[in-house]
Amino acid sequence: MDYAIETISLTKIFSDWWGRAKVYAVDDLNLQVQQNEVFGLLGPNGSGKTTTIKMLLGLLHPTKGHALLLGGQGTDPKINARIGFLPEESYLYRFLNARETLDFYGRLFGLAPDVRKMRIEALLEMVGLMAVARRPVGTYSKGMARRIGLAQALINDPDLLILDEPTTGLDPIGTRQIKDLIIKLAERGKTILLCSHLLADVEDVCNRIAILYGGRVQAEGHVADLLQQANKRQIVTGAISDQAISKVQKILRDEGAECEVTAPMERLETFFINTVVEAQQQARPTSGAVSTTDIGDFLTAEKSQEGILDKLVSTSEVESKPVTAPETEKVEPAEVKKPEPDRDLLGELTKSAERPDTEPVAPAESAAADLTKSDRYKPADSEQVKKDVLDALAGSSADQPGQDADEQEPPKDGDPGDA
Amino acid sequence: MHKIWAVAKNTVRQALRMKIAIIFIILLLVLLPLMGLTASGDGTLQGRLQTFLSYGLSLTSLLLCLLTVIVSTYTVTSDIEQRQIYTVATKPIRRHEFILGKLLGVIVLDVALLTLFAGIVYTVTVTMPKFVKASDGERRHLDNEFYTARASLVPPQIDVHEEVLALYEKQKDQLDKLYASLSYEQIIKELTIRKRLEKRAAAVGQGLLWEFENVKPLGEGQSLFIRFKYDVSENPTDGQVYGRWQIGDLRQLRYGTEIKTEIWEEDRKDPIRAYREIEVQAPVVAEDGYLAVGYINVPLNRTVVLFPLEDGLEILYKADTFTANFIRAALLILCRLIFLAVLGMLAGSFLSFPVAILFCLVIFFTGTVSGFILESFDELGRGLSQVYGYTIKLLVQLLPRFDKYNPTNFLVPARLMTWSFLGRVALSMVCVKALLLLLLALLVFSFRELARIIV
């Protein structure tokens, strides 16, 4: 099978004026990213992540070795047509407004006018820039520029999405949204190469990661394999009584195991999102980007439906929300419009916080989470304060049973790093 | 093609919205009408018009050339330096399509602005007489000598080679002594000039006859002009020379047949070393396009009269309208702009903005004095013949010749710029030189690394 991304002893040496080798930016790199994989490329600054991406896309010529994208060269227009790329900063034409920017990139893909128009509207809606779409991009804040940069990477509904530091400059909602998007796209069979040094983001969405240092791969493998602590177990329960806890502790002591009891903290990310969603409900005006959790319909639609969908939407009025595709995925955009969006949102968020490939209540999963137990569990006095939020959190998933198979697992509350 | 057009549209937007073009547009919009009001020339209406036309068109050309250089280099280098190229080059567009799109955008901008400003210059030039007092004679003069496109016929070069060789053989010793420092070729050259001048000189009482074929004036009732300049061997006291001119089908006189076409005769007295024109208000050209011009050095003069080799005598006749000539002049400017746009693409494809713009400006300004540069290189290159011939000379030949193909040289004296002339300029400047540069630009841009080196 063809790999989505393959590098064969890829090397990039930057030499000085005399041709003497100065820096090995990438050194004999062999990467294989499978189709339909979310692959995280990690590493400190200057470890060769961006250089690798630039060589993949043909912006830099490798000193040695080959880089293949979807089985072809990164400079081949046929390959480019199936790729979305978000560079480390959104390099945009400052004099264009958001709509013109997307229109320009749409034209480069040779998209038909009606398809182009439909996608532009859907993407602007998705990245929450509809209200400022007429302002020149040069006046955007960094986060807003990031959003429009993301939109341009998605306008061709790419099979392979290369994201270089996608969440820099984004607010937590935008970050969350990008992560949701990545998961959604992966569910649709897309491949994503995520390049970041924000570990929490990578951990949330990636199947497999490689850690680069000095242009070489230092570690590579499945996130679960790399992070799993096989010698520990974690049990998460509802709000049980103190007697029950002592009983459990007693049983565990009999087993000869140490045990620690705390109330799990809500993730700061979740809390932040709730707060903002509440404020939005009260219709506070903002001059910035509008936070939405929508994901462009054409991106979540199944491939086979796409052509028909595009036509359907393009013939209907663009102002109205694009026609819902006959897929279950379509529940999300509608959800936000419900009277109780915070709950739905939470459900959505907690659901998407999981890796799509994990089994419900897998021991490995809980053990992996246990790794950072001490970070997540705070002293018991915070238990009372957070109790109602916790209830809500637990309730939300209970409210929508079977929305998705993954939903069975209790919300995995509290990944490290974000808080 | 759609992709090229998308890039082109974006380039035009960039030029307009980044306010580069706006500055030039405002400058021209202010300066052109101002010139129309202030141009005075030698005080006559014609002088005023010629001054305005000359300065207006030169200014338009100069500013548009600068604008083209700036926009074309900026649009390529800024995309690379500000890295929009990362997102564009990774889309399904080939690199050459990107450059072609940029080029198309600059040319579209040029065509639009050239149309606008040439339109303004044209409108002001054509309407100015309506607001200025002028006598009917002056207006007639204008119609004949300014608002027209006159073709020019110069007498064919007489072959004097045999005569020169014979002369040299006869006076070999004497000449070698006289021109001791010159080589054989140079002596022959000197003698040729002397001999040719002899053929254009008339001693007192003698006459000169020039014969022309294929004279085709535009339409009936149009005047024909003989433009001439006298030179003399001895200066007359009042600086004037008498002459009897006969213009028409002089074969009729020679063979004594009956007169079919009119023969225009005129006795005149004209200052020496100044251009004068005889207006022939009669159909004097024979049916087969034959025309002869005769000059007789009347005995009132006490000097040999001669007509300088380069510009001693020519026949001018209206061959096209002012408007058509003006359009061709604008197209000539467009050739320049296209050349510069391509040059900008080339410079932008491998240089950074300040260097690229410097490079283009140097080429542009050397292009405006290309005659001088070519001559001096020829002079310098004589000693280095072989090496020079194959290296520097080829490069120097690539220089655009803006000074030689200057549109005001045609419009101000109302000379006809023929389509074939324009075609030749377009062929050499656009189809050969610019195309070579473009191919080079595409090659460089296609194979260079677009990303900046960051470790």
Interface residues (C-beta under 8 A of the other chain):
Chain A: F14 V23 A25 G46 T50 T51 K54 L57 G58 L59 L60 H61 G74 T75 P77 K78 N80 A81 I83 F85 P87 E89 Y91 L92 Y93 F95 L96 E100 F104 Y105 R107 L108 F109 G110 P136 G149 Q152 A153 N156
Chain B: H2 K3 W5 A6 V7 K9 N10 R13 Q14 R17 M18 Q82 R83 Q84 I85 Y86 T87 V88 A89 T90 K91 P92 I93 R94 R95 E449 L450 A451 I453 I454 V455
